[in-house]
Amino acid sequence: MNSSSTYGIFDVFGDNSGREAHLSGRVAEALMAQAPDLFDSTPKIEKIDVLATKLP
């Protein structure tokens, strides 16, 4: 759903272990603990894999 109240965060990691460490870390834990006060619904976390990039 796209609207003026939809936001996204895009983080990049060198490997899957870095991504998992980030998602299970203290910042993520604190955000999820505050989610009911900050958001209308539970944040949706989607993991994607970059298949190609184009650097300048």
PyMOL Python script that loads the backbone (N, CA, C, O; Angstrom):
from pymol import cmd

cmd.read_pdbstr("""\
ATOM      1  N   MET A   1       0.840  -1.170   0.000  1.00  0.00           N
ATOM      2  CA  MET A   1       0.000   0.000   0.000  1.00  0.00           C
ATOM      3  C   MET A   1       0.885   1.233   0.000  1.00  0.00           C
ATOM      4  O   MET A   1       1.795   1.337   0.822  1.00  0.00           O
ATOM      5  N   ASN A   2       0.641   2.147  -0.885  1.00  0.00           N
ATOM      6  CA  ASN A   2       1.372   3.396  -0.942  1.00  0.00           C
ATOM      7  C   ASN A   2       0.474   4.525  -0.491  1.00  0.00           C
ATOM      8  O   ASN A   2      -0.646   4.668  -0.982  1.00  0.00           O
ATOM      9  N   SER A   3       0.952   5.323   0.434  1.00  0.00           N
ATOM     10  CA  SER A   3       0.218   6.490   0.886  1.00  0.00           C
ATOM     11  C   SER A   3       1.201   7.435   1.549  1.00  0.00           C
ATOM     12  O   SER A   3       2.385   7.123   1.679  1.00  0.00           O
ATOM     13  N   SER A   4       0.713   8.574   1.961  1.00  0.00           N
ATOM     14  CA  SER A   4       1.595   9.531   2.616  1.00  0.00           C
ATOM     15  C   SER A   4       1.984   9.074   4.014  1.00  0.00           C
ATOM     16  O   SER A   4       2.817   9.708   4.660  1.00  0.00           O
ATOM     17  N   SER A   5       1.396   7.988   4.487  1.00  0.00           N
ATOM     18  CA  SER A   5       1.755   7.464   5.801  1.00  0.00           C
ATOM     19  C   SER A   5       2.499   6.134   5.715  1.00  0.00           C
ATOM     20  O   SER A   5       2.617   5.423   6.713  1.00  0.00           O
ATOM     21  N   THR A   6       2.999   5.795   4.533  1.00  0.00           N
ATOM     22  CA  THR A   6       3.785   4.586   4.350  1.00  0.00           C
ATOM     23  C   THR A   6       5.250   4.982   4.197  1.00  0.00           C
ATOM     24  O   THR A   6       5.591   5.821   3.363  1.00  0.00           O
ATOM     25  N   TYR A   7       6.112   4.375   5.005  1.00  0.00           N
ATOM     26  CA  TYR A   7       7.525   4.705   4.986  1.00  0.00           C
ATOM     27  C   TYR A   7       8.340   3.433   4.871  1.00  0.00           C
ATOM     28  O   TYR A   7       7.859   2.342   5.180  1.00  0.00           O
ATOM     29  N   GLY A   8       9.569   3.579   4.429  1.00  0.00           N
ATOM     30  CA  GLY A   8      10.449   2.426   4.330  1.00  0.00           C
ATOM     31  C   GLY A   8      11.854   2.775   4.764  1.00  0.00           C
ATOM     32  O   GLY A   8      12.283   3.926   4.682  1.00  0.00           O
ATOM     33  N   ILE A   9      12.554   1.777   5.219  1.00  0.00           N
ATOM     34  CA  ILE A   9      13.967   1.900   5.561  1.00  0.00           C
ATOM     35  C   ILE A   9      14.693   0.836   4.755  1.00  0.00           C
ATOM     36  O   ILE A   9      14.289  -0.327   4.746  1.00  0.00           O
ATOM     37  N   PHE A  10      15.747   1.226   4.089  1.00  0.00           N
ATOM     38  CA  PHE A  10      16.522   0.303   3.266  1.00  0.00           C
ATOM     39  C   PHE A  10      17.915   0.204   3.861  1.00  0.00           C
ATOM     40  O   PHE A  10      18.670   1.176   3.830  1.00  0.00           O
ATOM     41  N   ASP A  11      18.261  -0.943   4.397  1.00  0.00           N
ATOM     42  CA  ASP A  11      19.586  -1.187   4.957  1.00  0.00           C
ATOM     43  C   ASP A  11      20.320  -2.183   4.079  1.00  0.00           C
ATOM     44  O   ASP A  11      19.704  -3.064   3.480  1.00  0.00           O
ATOM     45  N   VAL A  12      21.633  -2.046   4.004  1.00  0.00           N
ATOM     46  CA  VAL A  12      22.458  -2.924   3.175  1.00  0.00           C
ATOM     47  C   VAL A  12      23.521  -3.580   4.058  1.00  0.00           C
ATOM     48  O   VAL A  12      24.136  -2.928   4.901  1.00  0.00           O
ATOM     49  N   PHE A  13      23.724  -4.880   3.846  1.00  0.00           N
ATOM     50  CA  PHE A  13      24.687  -5.641   4.633  1.00  0.00           C
ATOM     51  C   PHE A  13      25.562  -6.471   3.706  1.00  0.00           C
ATOM     52  O   PHE A  13      25.145  -6.851   2.612  1.00  0.00           O
ATOM     53  N   GLY A  14      26.760  -6.741   4.152  1.00  0.00           N
ATOM     54  CA  GLY A  14      27.710  -7.508   3.348  1.00  0.00           C
ATOM     55  C   GLY A  14      27.334  -8.970   3.203  1.00  0.00           C
ATOM     56  O   GLY A  14      27.702  -9.619   2.224  1.00  0.00           O
ATOM     57  N   ASP A  15      26.597  -9.489   4.183  1.00  0.00           N
ATOM     58  CA  ASP A  15      26.180 -10.888   4.117  1.00  0.00           C
ATOM     59  C   ASP A  15      24.948 -11.096   4.990  1.00  0.00           C
ATOM     60  O   ASP A  15      24.519 -10.194   5.709  1.00  0.00           O
ATOM     61  N   ASN A  16      24.398 -12.285   4.916  1.00  0.00           N
ATOM     62  CA  ASN A  16      23.167 -12.580   5.639  1.00  0.00           C
ATOM     63  C   ASN A  16      23.363 -12.556   7.153  1.00  0.00           C
ATOM     64  O   ASN A  16      22.442 -12.193   7.884  1.00  0.00           O
ATOM     65  N   SER A  17      24.535 -12.933   7.632  1.00  0.00           N
ATOM     66  CA  SER A  17      24.765 -12.923   9.081  1.00  0.00           C
ATOM     67  C   SER A  17      24.742 -11.497   9.631  1.00  0.00           C
ATOM     68  O   SER A  17      24.271 -11.269  10.745  1.00  0.00           O
ATOM     69  N   GLY A  18      25.243 -10.548   8.864  1.00  0.00           N
ATOM     70  CA  GLY A  18      25.168  -9.143   9.259  1.00  0.00           C
ATOM     71  C   GLY A  18      23.737  -8.646   9.300  1.00  0.00           C
ATOM     72  O   GLY A  18      23.349  -7.914  10.211  1.00  0.00           O
ATOM     73  N   ARG A  19      22.957  -9.045   8.315  1.00  0.00           N
ATOM     74  CA  ARG A  19      21.541  -8.669   8.271  1.00  0.00           C
ATOM     75  C   ARG A  19      20.806  -9.240   9.466  1.00  0.00           C
ATOM     76  O   ARG A  19      20.040  -8.532  10.120  1.00  0.00           O
ATOM     77  N   GLU A  20      21.030 -10.523   9.762  1.00  0.00           N
ATOM     78  CA  GLU A  20      20.349 -11.165  10.893  1.00  0.00           C
ATOM     79  C   GLU A  20      20.767 -10.544  12.225  1.00  0.00           C
ATOM     80  O   GLU A  20      19.934 -10.371  13.114  1.00  0.00           O
ATOM     81  N   ALA A  21      22.043 -10.210  12.368  1.00  0.00           N
ATOM     82  CA  ALA A  21      22.520  -9.565  13.588  1.00  0.00           C
ATOM     83  C   ALA A  21      21.831  -8.216  13.780  1.00  0.00           C
ATOM     84  O   ALA A  21      21.459  -7.859  14.898  1.00  0.00           O
ATOM     85  N   HIS A  22      21.665  -7.478  12.703  1.00  0.00           N
ATOM     86  CA  HIS A  22      20.999  -6.174  12.763  1.00  0.00           C
ATOM     87  C   HIS A  22      19.530  -6.337  13.159  1.00  0.00           C
ATOM     88  O   HIS A  22      19.033  -5.616  14.024  1.00  0.00           O
ATOM     89  N   LEU A  23      18.843  -7.280  12.529  1.00  0.00           N
ATOM     90  CA  LEU A  23      17.415  -7.460  12.784  1.00  0.00           C
ATOM     91  C   LEU A  23      17.125  -8.019  14.172  1.00  0.00           C
ATOM     92  O   LEU A  23      16.017  -7.855  14.683  1.00  0.00           O
ATOM     93  N   SER A  24      18.089  -8.667  14.777  1.00  0.00           N
ATOM     94  CA  SER A  24      17.878  -9.217  16.114  1.00  0.00           C
ATOM     95  C   SER A  24      18.609  -8.408  17.186  1.00  0.00           C
ATOM     96  O   SER A  24      18.675  -8.825  18.343  1.00  0.00           O
ATOM     97  N   GLY A  25      19.150  -7.265  16.806  1.00  0.00           N
ATOM     98  CA  GLY A  25      19.912  -6.433  17.730  1.00  0.00           C
ATOM     99  C   GLY A  25      19.053  -5.567  18.638  1.00  0.00           C
ATOM    100  O   GLY A  25      17.824  -5.619  18.596  1.00  0.00           O
ATOM    101  N   ARG A  26      19.727  -4.768  19.460  1.00  0.00           N
ATOM    102  CA  ARG A  26      19.050  -3.951  20.464  1.00  0.00           C
ATOM    103  C   ARG A  26      18.184  -2.851  19.865  1.00  0.00           C
ATOM    104  O   ARG A  26      17.116  -2.557  20.401  1.00  0.00           O
ATOM    105  N   VAL A  27      18.613  -2.240  18.775  1.00  0.00           N
ATOM    106  CA  VAL A  27      17.815  -1.178  18.164  1.00  0.00           C
ATOM    107  C   VAL A  27      16.507  -1.745  17.620  1.00  0.00           C
ATOM    108  O   VAL A  27      15.440  -1.170  17.837  1.00  0.00           O
ATOM    109  N   ALA A  28      16.590  -2.869  16.916  1.00  0.00           N
ATOM    110  CA  ALA A  28      15.379  -3.500  16.395  1.00  0.00           C
ATOM    111  C   ALA A  28      14.465  -3.928  17.538  1.00  0.00           C
ATOM    112  O   ALA A  28      13.246  -3.776  17.449  1.00  0.00           O
ATOM    113  N   GLU A  29      15.038  -4.453  18.595  1.00  0.00           N
ATOM    114  CA  GLU A  29      14.252  -4.883  19.753  1.00  0.00           C
ATOM    115  C   GLU A  29      13.540  -3.691  20.394  1.00  0.00           C
ATOM    116  O   GLU A  29      12.368  -3.791  20.758  1.00  0.00           O
ATOM    117  N   ALA A  30      14.239  -2.571  20.532  1.00  0.00           N
ATOM    118  CA  ALA A  30      13.633  -1.372  21.115  1.00  0.00           C
ATOM    119  C   ALA A  30      12.529  -0.818  20.222  1.00  0.00           C
ATOM    120  O   ALA A  30      11.484  -0.395  20.717  1.00  0.00           O
ATOM    121  N   LEU A  31      12.752  -0.817  18.924  1.00  0.00           N
ATOM    122  CA  LEU A  31      11.734  -0.330  17.990  1.00  0.00           C
ATOM    123  C   LEU A  31      10.477  -1.183  18.069  1.00  0.00           C
ATOM    124  O   LEU A  31       9.369  -0.653  18.146  1.00  0.00           O
ATOM    125  N   MET A  32      10.641  -2.490  18.051  1.00  0.00           N
ATOM    126  CA  MET A  32       9.472  -3.371  18.103  1.00  0.00           C
ATOM    127  C   MET A  32       8.736  -3.250  19.439  1.00  0.00           C
ATOM    128  O   MET A  32       7.515  -3.403  19.483  1.00  0.00           O
ATOM    129  N   ALA A  33       9.455  -2.979  20.520  1.00  0.00           N
ATOM    130  CA  ALA A  33       8.819  -2.798  21.823  1.00  0.00           C
ATOM    131  C   ALA A  33       7.951  -1.540  21.834  1.00  0.00           C
ATOM    132  O   ALA A  33       6.935  -1.487  22.527  1.00  0.00           O
ATOM    133  N   GLN A  34       8.357  -0.525  21.063  1.00  0.00           N
ATOM    134  CA  GLN A  34       7.615   0.731  21.002  1.00  0.00           C
ATOM    135  C   GLN A  34       6.626   0.787  19.845  1.00  0.00           C
ATOM    136  O   GLN A  34       5.895   1.768  19.699  1.00  0.00           O
ATOM    137  N   ALA A  35       6.599  -0.243  19.032  1.00  0.00           N
ATOM    138  CA  ALA A  35       5.757  -0.249  17.826  1.00  0.00           C
ATOM    139  C   ALA A  35       4.291   0.087  18.105  1.00  0.00           C
ATOM    140  O   ALA A  35       3.713   0.866  17.347  1.00  0.00           O
ATOM    141  N   PRO A  36       3.664  -0.450  19.140  1.00  0.00           N
ATOM    142  CA  PRO A  36       2.249  -0.124  19.371  1.00  0.00           C
ATOM    143  C   PRO A  36       2.007   1.371  19.602  1.00  0.00           C
ATOM    144  O   PRO A  36       0.940   1.886  19.270  1.00  0.00           O
ATOM    145  N   ASP A  37       3.000   2.067  20.172  1.00  0.00           N
ATOM    146  CA  ASP A  37       2.858   3.500  20.419  1.00  0.00           C
ATOM    147  C   ASP A  37       3.236   4.343  19.209  1.00  0.00           C
ATOM    148  O   ASP A  37       2.799   5.487  19.085  1.00  0.00           O
ATOM    149  N   LEU A  38       4.041   3.784  18.322  1.00  0.00           N
ATOM    150  CA  LEU A  38       4.566   4.551  17.191  1.00  0.00           C
ATOM    151  C   LEU A  38       3.796   4.348  15.894  1.00  0.00           C
ATOM    152  O   LEU A  38       3.759   5.243  15.050  1.00  0.00           O
ATOM    153  N   PHE A  39       3.181   3.182  15.727  1.00  0.00           N
ATOM    154  CA  PHE A  39       2.574   2.818  14.452  1.00  0.00           C
ATOM    155  C   PHE A  39       1.130   2.375  14.626  1.00  0.00           C
ATOM    156  O   PHE A  39       0.721   1.942  15.704  1.00  0.00           O
ATOM    157  N   ASP A  40       0.369   2.490  13.547  1.00  0.00           N
ATOM    158  CA  ASP A  40      -1.019   2.021  13.551  1.00  0.00           C
ATOM    159  C   ASP A  40      -1.105   0.502  13.526  1.00  0.00           C
ATOM    160  O   ASP A  40      -2.077  -0.077  14.011  1.00  0.00           O
ATOM    161  N   SER A  41      -0.092  -0.142  12.962  1.00  0.00           N
ATOM    162  CA  SER A  41      -0.061  -1.599  12.894  1.00  0.00           C
ATOM    163  C   SER A  41       1.380  -2.062  13.070  1.00  0.00           C
ATOM    164  O   SER A  41       2.305  -1.250  13.049  1.00  0.00           O
ATOM    165  N   THR A  42       1.567  -3.353  13.240  1.00  0.00           N
ATOM    166  CA  THR A  42       2.900  -3.910  13.421  1.00  0.00           C
ATOM    167  C   THR A  42       3.750  -3.658  12.178  1.00  0.00           C
ATOM    168  O   THR A  42       3.301  -3.925  11.063  1.00  0.00           O
ATOM    169  N   PRO A  43       4.975  -3.145  12.351  1.00  0.00           N
ATOM    170  CA  PRO A  43       5.844  -2.927  11.187  1.00  0.00           C
ATOM    171  C   PRO A  43       6.072  -4.223  10.422  1.00  0.00           C
ATOM    172  O   PRO A  43       6.213  -5.294  11.012  1.00  0.00           O
ATOM    173  N   LYS A  44       6.106  -4.109   9.108  1.00  0.00           N
ATOM    174  CA  LYS A  44       6.339  -5.259   8.240  1.00  0.00           C
ATOM    175  C   LYS A  44       7.790  -5.232   7.794  1.00  0.00           C
ATOM    176  O   LYS A  44       8.231  -4.275   7.157  1.00  0.00           O
ATOM    177  N   ILE A  45       8.525  -6.268   8.124  1.00  0.00           N
ATOM    178  CA  ILE A  45       9.936  -6.361   7.742  1.00  0.00           C
ATOM    179  C   ILE A  45      10.044  -7.365   6.608  1.00  0.00           C
ATOM    180  O   ILE A  45       9.691  -8.535   6.757  1.00  0.00           O
ATOM    181  N   GLU A  46      10.535  -6.893   5.478  1.00  0.00           N
ATOM    182  CA  GLU A  46      10.697  -7.754   4.310  1.00  0.00           C
ATOM    183  C   GLU A  46      12.178  -7.811   3.958  1.00  0.00           C
ATOM    184  O   GLU A  46      12.841  -6.780   3.837  1.00  0.00           O
ATOM    185  N   LYS A  47      12.673  -8.996   3.799  1.00  0.00           N
ATOM    186  CA  LYS A  47      14.070  -9.189   3.401  1.00  0.00           C
ATOM    187  C   LYS A  47      14.110  -9.347   1.883  1.00  0.00           C
ATOM    188  O   LYS A  47      13.382 -10.153   1.303  1.00  0.00           O
ATOM    189  N   ILE A  48      14.969  -8.566   1.265  1.00  0.00           N
ATOM    190  CA  ILE A  48      15.132  -8.662  -0.181  1.00  0.00           C
ATOM    191  C   ILE A  48      16.593  -8.933  -0.504  1.00  0.00           C
ATOM    192  O   ILE A  48      17.476  -8.645   0.304  1.00  0.00           O
ATOM    193  N   ASP A  49      16.838  -9.469  -1.647  1.00  0.00           N
ATOM    194  CA  ASP A  49      18.192  -9.678  -2.133  1.00  0.00           C
ATOM    195  C   ASP A  49      18.391  -8.817  -3.372  1.00  0.00           C
ATOM    196  O   ASP A  49      17.562  -8.827  -4.282  1.00  0.00           O
ATOM    197  N   VAL A  50      19.479  -8.079  -3.404  1.00  0.00           N
ATOM    198  CA  VAL A  50      19.813  -7.265  -4.575  1.00  0.00           C
ATOM    199  C   VAL A  50      20.432  -8.180  -5.605  1.00  0.00           C
ATOM    200  O   VAL A  50      21.441  -8.833  -5.336  1.00  0.00           O
ATOM    201  N   LEU A  51      19.843  -8.232  -6.772  1.00  0.00           N
ATOM    202  CA  LEU A  51      20.336  -9.109  -7.831  1.00  0.00           C
ATOM    203  C   LEU A  51      21.320  -8.411  -8.755  1.00  0.00           C
ATOM    204  O   LEU A  51      22.159  -9.058  -9.382  1.00  0.00           O
ATOM    205  N   ALA A  52      21.217  -7.089  -8.839  1.00  0.00           N
ATOM    206  CA  ALA A  52      22.130  -6.341  -9.693  1.00  0.00           C
ATOM    207  C   ALA A  52      22.218  -4.909  -9.197  1.00  0.00           C
ATOM    208  O   ALA A  52      21.269  -4.393  -8.607  1.00  0.00           O
ATOM    209  N   THR A  53      23.344  -4.271  -9.432  1.00  0.00           N
ATOM    210  CA  THR A  53      23.514  -2.866  -9.086  1.00  0.00           C
ATOM    211  C   THR A  53      24.217  -2.156 -10.220  1.00  0.00           C
ATOM    212  O   THR A  53      24.873  -2.777 -11.056  1.00  0.00           O
ATOM    213  N   LYS A  54      24.069  -0.857 -10.234  1.00  0.00           N
ATOM    214  CA  LYS A  54      24.764  -0.051 -11.218  1.00  0.00           C
ATOM    215  C   LYS A  54      25.395   1.101 -10.459  1.00  0.00           C
ATOM    216  O   LYS A  54      24.695   1.987  -9.968  1.00  0.00           O
ATOM    217  N   LEU A  55      26.697   1.090 -10.363  1.00  0.00           N
ATOM    218  CA  LEU A  55      27.404   2.146  -9.653  1.00  0.00           C
ATOM    219  C   LEU A  55      27.710   3.292 -10.596  1.00  0.00           C
ATOM    220  O   LEU A  55      27.893   3.087 -11.796  1.00  0.00           O
ATOM    221  N   PRO A  56      27.767   4.496 -10.053  1.00  0.00           N
ATOM    222  CA  PRO A  56      28.058   5.657 -10.924  1.00  0.00           C
ATOM    223  C   PRO A  56      29.449   5.616 -11.527  1.00  0.00           C
ATOM    224  O   PRO A  56      29.826   6.519 -12.274  1.00  0.00           O
TER     225      PRO A  56
END
""", "prot")
cmd.dss("prot")
cmd.show_as("cartoon", "prot")
cmd.util.cbc("prot")
cmd.orient("prot")
